[in-house]
Amino acid sequence: VKRPLNAFILFRNWYCRTQAGNADWNTQRSVNLNTTTAALWNAFTPAERAEWEARAKLLKEEHTALHPNYKYSP
């Protein structure tokens, strides 16, 4: 069972999906994309981050309900 996604990964996944139609998207390497999303994330206001944190919290709660005995072990 995979761990629930954290707020940044949720944002990154959303950003990647929304940029799929962008002409530059196909030419960006993963490193550039990570740098771009990290810069955007770091520029967020607390309110903007709170939205993603709330989404991550909901996913974590769903994950806990589906897998009550889950324990992370790398």
NORQUIGI-V403110 format. One record per pair of residues at least 24 apart in sequence whose ideal C-beta (glycine too) atoms are under 10 Angstrom apart, sorted by the first residue. I is the first residue (numbers start at 1). J is the second residue. D is the distance in whole Angstrom. If there is no record, write none. Layout:
BEGIN
[[I J D] [I J D]]
END
This chain:
BEGIN
[[1 63 8] [1 66 9] [1 67 5] [1 69 10] [1 70 6] [1 71 10] [1 72 9] [2 63 9] [2 67 10] [2 70 10] [2 72 10] [3 59 10] [3 60 9] [3 63 8] [3 70 8] [3 72 6] [3 74 10] [4 56 7] [4 57 9] [4 58 9] [4 59 5] [4 60 5] [4 61 9] [4 62 8] [4 63 4] [4 64 8] [4 66 10] [4 67 9] [4 70 9] [5 55 9] [5 56 7] [5 59 6] [5 60 9] [5 63 9] [6 52 9] [6 53 9] [6 56 5] [6 59 9] [6 60 9] [7 41 9] [7 44 10] [7 49 7] [7 50 9] [7 51 9] [7 52 4] [7 53 5] [7 54 8] [7 55 7] [7 56 4] [7 57 8] [7 59 9] [8 37 8] [8 38 8] [8 41 6] [8 42 10] [8 49 9] [8 52 7] [8 53 10] [8 56 9] [9 37 10] [9 52 10] [9 56 8] [10 51 10] [10 52 6] [10 53 9] [10 55 6] [10 56 6] [10 59 7] [11 37 7] [11 38 10] [11 40 8] [11 41 6] [11 44 8] [11 48 9] [11 49 9] [11 51 9] [11 52 5] [11 53 10] [11 55 9] [11 56 9] [12 36 10] [12 37 5] [12 38 9] [12 40 9] [12 41 8] [12 52 10] [13 37 9] [14 52 9] [14 55 9] [15 40 7] [15 41 9]]
END
